Amino acid sequence: MSMKKSVLSLFVVVIIASMLVGFNSPANPVEQNYDDNAPITVWIDADRQPAFDAYVKAHPDKAKLLKAVTVDRETLPAKVLLFNNTNQGWPDVVFAEPRLVGRVADDAHHFPLDLKPWVPADVLNNFTGMDGCTFGDKVYCLRYDLAMFVYYYNKPLMDKFGYKVPTTWEEYQDLSDKVAKEHPGYYLGTWGDGWTFISYFDASGCPSHELVNDSELKIDMKDSRCTRAAKLVDHMLGNGTLFNTDYFSAEFAQVVSSNKLLGMPGPAWMFGVFGGNEASAWYKTSEKQLGVASPLKWKDDEKAMTPAMGGAAWTISNHTKNPKLAVDFIQWVTTSPDFWKGTTNFPAYKPIQNLFQEGMKSNALFANDPFPIYQEAATMITPLDKWPRFDLVAPFSEVVKTGLKDKKTV
């Protein structure tokens, strides 16, 4: 996007600061005296309380050793620095996205435990999406669920208008021209913040934040993979088929709930936002109206590259006194078939991914079985999903919002 100098300056400052602070090599764990009877503290969000409770129920002999604390995981980097200064207070286990794990894996934070010596290789090798957890030859987290993008579409509306579901970004743009001409006021997505930026630019392979290795970041917005994404977004903003807010604004919810959204790229968990019930801000009913299709690819590319929006993981502190229990906990909550049965999250652990299909069979929202699509898309997650050790969404959001406000082209 054509950006104000102040926005570019902000982005450059963030990058430089991150290179100075965040790109140091992780320190080696300090040798400690471990105690299999030491208690552990597990940092979770409210949605992970059932996972914690399920582990305690399945392991009653360990119950007295486990304590759950609900926290805002975005505060993890700052709190780890505080704990380092006071030499106490570190949680033993943390539920967090790999992007946050990366931010506490440098010398200054020195937080994660290398899991390779603790988790069997055959278990590690069965996880999908582990690039974000891998730093050099070390593994600092186990993936919990995946949030790869797929293409969602309103099947009854597409059928009514006689449109085919696009398979390439070029077909997507062509469809936008038809919609603009034949059904103005209908949309094929939205453009309004950093996540929507990622949905188009990461899907194009644009090196806006490409990690060459753990200490080198490549940014080249003149790359053809960036310019083709920019031209696509400009074209669709120009013909009025892209809305202009983030996914979760009241205005965009009105677009979806009023049946004006024909389709759009979105993460795996977004079917839950579509809802299909009275409590949902999007679809109020479930009538097999939500179609799920493969991630779009660029015609000249060999295969699709799909971004991810979230998809979390579990990490362990190298300060823990009881790594045996901590590892058992995170391995169980990421791999246990008993726990994942009936799941509405797409598991990162391949041997239990079929349980997602079982959980979706009775969901009347879907027009087709989403499982094969999700399963395929999970193997297409772009390497750009491994973030540098700083927040990307805020600077990208500033760029997008500034461009929209100033009516600049992308």
C-alpha positions, 0 to 999 in steps of 0.5 A: 500500500502507498504508505505515509512516511510516519507509518513506514517509519513506525514499521522500520522502528519496530523491525530495527528494535526487534533485530536488536532485541529479538534476534539473538540466539536462544540461550542454552538451558541451565542445568537444574535439579528436577523433582518429579513431585514438584508442583507446576503452574499452567497458564491458560485462557478461559477456553483452555480450562476444559483441557486442564480439567480433563487432564486432572480428571484423567490423572487424579494422582497428579491433581494436587501438583497442578494449578491453572491460572487464567491470564492474558497470554499477550503479556507473556513477553513482558512478564517473563522479563519481570520474572527474570529480573526478580528470579522467580515467578515463571509459570511452568507451562503456557498456552500461547501462539508460536509467535509469542513463543518466538518472542520469549526464545531470545537471550533476554527472555530465555524462557522455553525448554527444548522439547526434543530430549523430552518428547519422543521423535515419533510423536514430534514427527506426527505434528503438522505446522511445527515450523513456528515451534522450531528454532534451529535444532530446538523445538520450543512448543507443541502445536495444539490446533491449526488455523490455516485459511480455506475459502468459505462461500455461501452455497445457496447464493452462489447457486442462485447467481449461477457462479462457480467457486473460484480455485485461483486468485485470478478466477476470484478477481474475475468473479469480483467483476461479475459480482460488481456488474451483476449484483452490486452490493455483494461482497467477496471479502474484506480489507481493513486490518493487519489480518486481512493484509496477511490473508492476501499477501501471505497467500501470495508468498509476499516477503513482507516478513520472511524469516530467511533464518532465525536471525535474518529477516527479508522485507521486499515489497517490490517483489512480484508476489507482493505487487500481484496481491496489491493489484488484486486488492486494489482491483476489488476495492475499486469495483466494490467487492471488498468491504473495508473493515476487519472481520469482527466489526459490527458493519461486517457482521451486518454484511454477512447476516444480511446475506450479502457475502458470497465468499471469502478466505478465512481461517479454519475456526471461522466456521464457528463465527459464521455460527448458524444459531441465534446467538451468532452475529453472522448466520442465524440458522444452519441450513447447509449454506456454508461451503468450504473449498480449498485455499486459492492459488495463483495460476502460475504457482505450483500449489497454494500457500495458505496463511494462518490466523492463530492456531496455538501451542503449549510451551514449557519454561526451562525454569520448571522443576518438574519437566516430566509432569509438564511434558506429560501434560502438554503431550496429553492435551495435544495428542489424547484421542479421549480428550479430542473426541468431538472437537470443533478445533482442527488438531495439529496432531495428525493421528487424531485429525479424523476426530474433527471429521467425526465432530463435524458430521452432525453440523448442519451449517456445512454444505459439504464435508469440510474435513478433506479441505481442512486436512489438505490446507493444513499441509499448505501453511506458508513458511511466512506463518513463522513470525519474527520476534515482534508483533506484525498485526499492529504495523500492518493494521496501521498501514491498511487503515491509513491507506483506506482513510487517505484513499490511497492505492495498495 
